[in-house]
Amino acid sequence: MDFESDLLRVKKESDCEELATVDAYGDDEVATGWMTCLEEVLSGIDSVKVLGQDVRLTGFDIERENAVVAICRNGKKIARISLSSIEWPKLNKAQQLWLRAWTRQSKN
């Protein structure tokens, strides 16, 4: 088994949390684990909607208080957007599950 295929085989939000935080010590490493998993799971998505506008998804980063955010570009403008504020294109079940798991975890 490899990491990438494990990410797509998750069945429950708790599976996502376990994969994202395995061997993580401290909040910084937990955030990095989530970002790494979300980057991989959402890697094929190039365009999302923010406030009804199509924008380019260029990557992910970690903000204050260890929140994973999407880096979006519209022309020369760049914004760091909460994942829950994005309108995502049609996602597969694993992608949906990962986003739900992140949203639940980030509220704790």
N, C-alpha and C positions, 0 to 999 in steps of 0.2 A: 504494500500500500504506500501511496505517496501523499504528501500534504495537499496538493491540488485536488486529487480525486476525493480525499477525505472531506474537503470543504463542500463538495457537491453532494455528498452522501448523508448529510445531516438530516435527521428526522424531526428533531424538537429544538426549541430555542435553547434548552439546556445543553444540547450537543454543541451548538455554536459557541456558547459561553465557555464550555470546557476546552474546545479547540483554540479559541482566541486567547485564553489565559493560561494555558499549560506552561508550566515553568516560569510564570511571571511573578516577580517579587516587587511589590510596590505599585502605586498607581500609574507611574510613568510606563512601566513595562506592560501593565494591563492595557493601557491606551495604545501602545505600540502594537501589541498583539492584535487588538481589534482592527486597527488601521491596516495592518498587513493582510489580515483575512478579508476585510471588505475590499481592499484594492484588488486582490486576486479574484474574488467572486464577481466583482462588478467591472472587471478589466475590459470587457468587450463593449462597454457603453461609452459612446463618444459624445452623445447629445442628450441633454435633459431640458426640462422646462423650469424656469424660475419666474414667478409672478406672471405666468402666461407667455413668457418669451423663451424661444429656443436659444439655448446657450451651449457652448462647448464644455464638456467635462474634461479637465486637463489633469486631474489628480486628486489626491487627498492629503490632509495634514492634520496635525494635532494643535488645538487651540488651548486657551486658558482652561484650567480645571479639567484637563485631559479629555476634551471633547474632540471626536473625529469630525472633521468638516470636509466638504467637497470644495475643490478649487474650480471655479467656473469662469469662463471668458466669453465676453460678447464684444467683438471687435478688439479695441485696445483696453477695454475695461475688464478688470479682474476682481472677482468677489469670492470670499470664503463663506460658504453657505452651510447651515445646519442640514444634515441629511434628511431630517423630517420636514424641511421646508421645500424640498425638491419634488417635482412631478417626474417620476421615473417612467421610462418607456415600458413596454410590456416586458415584465421580468419572469424568469422561470421560477419554479417553486423554491429552489434552494436560495436564489437571490432574495425573494420575498421573505423567506424565513430568516436569513441573515439580517436584513434590515429591521424586521420586527424584533429580533433578539437584541440588536444594538439599541433600538429605541427603548426597549424595556430596561436594559442594563443602564443606559445613560440617565434614566430618571431616578435611579437609586443613588 
